[in-house]
Amino acid sequence: MIVRDYIHVVDLADGHIAALCKLDDPKTGCEVYNLGTGKGTSVLEMVAAFEQASGKVTD
């Protein structure tokens, strides 16, 4: 089963901007940032959520 940590694209963009702002801070150095919710969701769970929200069944 494939599990991913899905986040909204706006949250991803905000994370990139926040990381870029840290480049100007000489005290930060080379930091690693992980963007996510901490909750994995399988592809099947994502499909089920889509089906429930849309009222349509996928093949």
ZAMARGU-4260 file (C-alpha; in steps of 0.2 Angstrom, whole numbers, plus 5000, padded with zeros to 4 digits):
<rodrens>
0) 5000/5000/5000 | 5007/5017/4995 | 5005/5030/5009 | 5008/5049/5006 | 5007/5064/5017
5) 4996/5076/5007 | 4996/5094/5010 | 4987/5109/5001 | 4997/5117/4987 | 4996/5134/4996
10) 5003/5127/5011 | 5018/5120/5001 | 5020/5137/4993 | 5020/5146/5010 | 5033/5133/5016
15) 5044/5137/5001 | 5043/5156/5004 | 5046/5154/5023 | 5062/5143/5019 | 5068/5156/5006
20) 5066/5170/5019 | 5078/5160/5030 | 5092/5161/5017 | 5095/5180/5022 | 5098/5175/5040
25) 5116/5171/5042 | 5113/5162/5059 | 5102/5149/5051 | 5114/5140/5040 | 5109/5125/5030
30) 5093/5119/5038 | 5082/5105/5033 | 5063/5108/5032 | 5050/5095/5030 | 5032/5100/5025
35) 5018/5089/5030 | 5004/5085/5042 | 5012/5070/5050 | 4997/5059/5045 | 4999/5047/5030
40) 4985/5044/5018 | 4984/5030/5006 | 4979/5032/4988 | 4964/5021/4992 | 4959/5032/5006
45) 4961/5048/4995 | 4950/5040/4981 | 4937/5035/4994 | 4937/5053/5001 | 4935/5060/4983
50) 4920/5048/4980 | 4912/5053/4996 | 4914/5072/4993 | 4909/5071/4975 | 4895/5058/4976
55) 4903/5049/4961 | 4911/5032/4960 | 4927/5030/4951 | 4931/5014/4941
</rodrens>
